[in-house]
Each structure stands twice: as C-alpha cells, then as structure tokens.
Amino acid sequence: MFQLNYGDHRPLYEQIKEKIKELIIIGVLNENDKVPSVRELASTLAINPNTIQKAYRDLETEGYIYSVRAKGNFVAPKKETVKKSDNEELMSNFQAMISKMHFLGVSYEDVLAFINKEYKKEEKK
C-alpha cells in the first residue's frame, strides 16, 4: 500500500495519516471502501498496532474515515471530509506553490490552463 520513511522527522502515525489522506484524495481509496485493518497494516508495515490505531483515530476525528463496530474502518463520504482547517491548509500550500511558480517564471496563463485542466478531470470522477 505504502512505505514509511524512517528518516522523516514526523512521527510514524502522522506519516500514516498523510499517506491514507493522499490515497483518499487521489481516488485510490473511494467512499465506503474498507481501509486495511489495524492488525493487517501493522503487520505489513512491521510497526506497533497502537501506532496505526492512533492514526486511524485521528483520521476519524478529522472526518476522513468512519468505523463500523466489528466490521472495520471505511472511507467517509467526500463532503464529510472537508473541514475549514483543511481548506485553509490547502490554500496556504497552494499560495506557496503559486509563489514558487511565479519565481520560476511560469506564466499566469499556463497556471490557469493547468488548474482548469486538472479541475475538469476531477469533476469527471
């Protein structure tokens, strides 16, 4: 599914959260898909199940997944995953990317064309 970077300064549970968020956002995991069980993922990554449990608990709190007793964890519907703090973080990251593109000489027209193309692709999903 994914690998962890042990040289990364972030805790393992944070890396797991970000990887699962990324899989949800890019559409590898879709609404109501079952995510790997805590034991399964802990075995695959060779880490403590408590680390996975913390990541899943945070993902549930943030609205990315939901749990069903005795069934497991599942990807939450998209509208429930959008939080104001997520929006603000995304906009801040986007602003940083725009600054980098401007510095590197990418034209305004190229940026808009790229955004339009990518946004239309997402709408078709």
C-alpha positions, 0 to 999 in steps of 0.5 A: 500500500505504502512505505514509511520513511524512517528518516522523516522527522514526523512521527510514524502515525502522522506519516500514516495519516498523510499517506491514507489522506493522499490515497483518499484524495487521489481516488485510490481509496473511494467512499465506503471502501474498507481501509486495511485493518489495524492488525493487517497494516501493522503487520505489513508495515512491521510497526506497533498496532497502537501506532496505526490505531492512533492514526486511524483515530485521528483520521476519524476525528478529522472526518476522513474515515468512519468505523463500523463496530466489528466490521472495520474502518471505511472511507467517509463520504467526500463532503464529510471530509472537508473541514475549514482547517483543511481548506485553509491548509490547502490554500496556504500550500497552494499560495506557496506553490503559486509563489514558487511558480511565479519565481520560476517564471511560469506564466499566469496563463499556463497556471490557469490552463493547468488548474482548469485542466486538472479541475475538469478531470476531477469533476469527471470522477 
